[in-house]
Amino acid sequence: MRNAPITRNATRITLTGPDLANFVAGAPDQRVKLFVPREGRPAPRLALEGQTWREAWERIPEADRPHQRTFTVRAHRSEPVEIDIDFALHSPGGPASRWARSARVGDPIDLLGPTAERNGGYSFEPPSGRHLLLVGDQAALPAIGSIVESLPADARGDVFVEVTTAADRQDLVTPPGVRVRWLYPDDDGHTKCRLLSAVQGTDLPADRGYAWIAGEAGRVRALRRHLVHERGMDRRSIAFMGYWRVGHTEDTAHARVPERQLAQ
Ligand SMILES: Cc1cc2nc3c(=O)[nH]c(=O)nc-3n(C[C@H](O)[C@H](O)[C@H](O)COP(=O)(O)OP(=O)(O)OC[C@H]3O[C@@H](n4cnc5c(N)ncnc54)[C@H](O)[C@@H]3O)c2cc1C
């Protein structure tokens, strides 16, 4: 394992290990699960033999049970076998971002990933030749970086990325027909969405193209609503993923609201 800072608020963890040789990515935004050790506790290994990962995870005593978090494979190599995961070092931090800030060579972590291409753990599936609109924040930047690097030389599109500061821009390798624009949050933090106003102001082709949107869940919803209701984009041409949610950890972000709360 290596830990190399990329920009002010992002770091790249490179994972190694013999089991990673079986890893297969289905698409450039392939997601994996990381089991982040609890602070101050040893990192227990998930014993998968004969049980699902969830059963294995639930069998670990609660005090030692690692946090499950979802990340994107930024790159993977076969010789030597390595997987890069880029972490947004957000504030307030959570277990995953805190772990990434301080991880050192040799620190163990479990990764659950696919061993077959058709694995359902990705969203970027554009019809070929369509104009691309890629929109995301600092958590989505690893997927966006991986997607643009995978595009054919004749790809066309617009990319909007909101990063924490100007010092968080990265050099992305893109085909000449793909333009990247960097945005930064306003002083009022989460209340304004720069990405939405940038997308509102951008031209779309007559067939509306294909959009991939990821980032804070509420903003992603607003972007999708805009594309569908105000720009007439076909819902099936939009891949959208809430990568995180203001005020929620990954443990609570997907929890269902009890019905009685909805009724009040
Ligand atoms: C399919 C998928 C792929 C993802 N890929 C990546 C990736 O490659 N790199 C990456 O950095 N993230 C990625 N994420 C997002 C990441 O899983 C979340 O940000 C996760 O919440 C981080 O865990 P944590 O333990 O650091 O924070 P948590 O314990 O989950 O949250 C702690 C606090 O931080 C806030 N928070 C969480 N994430 C952010 C953020 N990004 N910015 C600002 N505040 C935040 C929460 O609202 C909460 O208040 C991905 C998510 C999904 C669903």
The ligand as a Gaussian input file, in Angstrom:
#p B3LYP/6-31G(d) Opt

LIG

0 1
 C      -20.529000       4.498000      -6.486000
 C      -19.712000       5.448000      -5.592000
 C      -18.389000       5.726000      -5.898000
 C      -17.647000       6.599000      -5.095000
 N      -16.343000       6.851000      -5.404000
 C      -15.614000       7.683000      -4.623000
 C      -14.219000       7.914000      -4.885000
 O      -13.618000       7.304000      -5.771000
 N      -13.554000       8.809000      -4.103000
 C      -14.187000       9.476000      -3.061000
 O      -13.539000      10.270000      -2.389000
 N      -15.489000       9.247000      -2.778000
 C      -16.190000       8.368000      -3.520000
 N      -17.508000       8.119000      -3.220000
 C      -18.114000       8.869000      -2.104000
 C      -17.783000       8.243000      -0.741000
 O      -18.266000       6.915000      -0.675000
 C      -18.474000       9.088000       0.338000
 O      -17.970000      10.395000       0.303000
 C      -18.347000       8.503000       1.732000
 O      -19.356000       9.079000       2.518000
 C      -16.997000       8.774000       2.370000
 O      -16.947000       8.120000       3.618000
 P      -16.361000       8.812000       4.927000
 O      -16.226000       7.715000       5.925000
 O      -15.172000       9.633000       4.576000
 O      -17.514000       9.818000       5.362000
 P      -18.928000       9.456000       6.068000
 O      -18.716000       8.847000       7.410000
 O      -19.759000       8.666000       5.112000
 O      -19.553000      10.914000       6.243000
 C      -19.068000      11.823000       7.270000
 C      -19.557000      13.251000       6.967000
 O      -18.916000      13.719000       5.785000
 C      -19.853000      14.149000       4.808000
 N      -19.308000      13.734000       3.501000
 C      -19.191000      12.476000       3.012000
 N      -18.595000      12.490000       1.808000
 C      -18.337000      13.793000       1.534000
 C      -17.728000      14.454000       0.437000
 N      -17.259000      13.781000      -0.621000
 N      -17.605000      15.806000       0.475000
 C      -18.071000      16.518000       1.547000
 N      -18.651000      15.936000       2.620000
 C      -18.794000      14.590000       2.604000
 C      -21.156000      13.434000       5.180000
 O      -22.286000      14.165000       4.737000
 C      -21.060000      13.351000       6.689000
 O      -21.499000      14.560000       7.268000
 C      -18.265000       7.227000      -3.977000
 C      -19.592000       6.907000      -3.648000
 C      -20.311000       6.027000      -4.446000
 C      -21.747000       5.685000      -4.070000

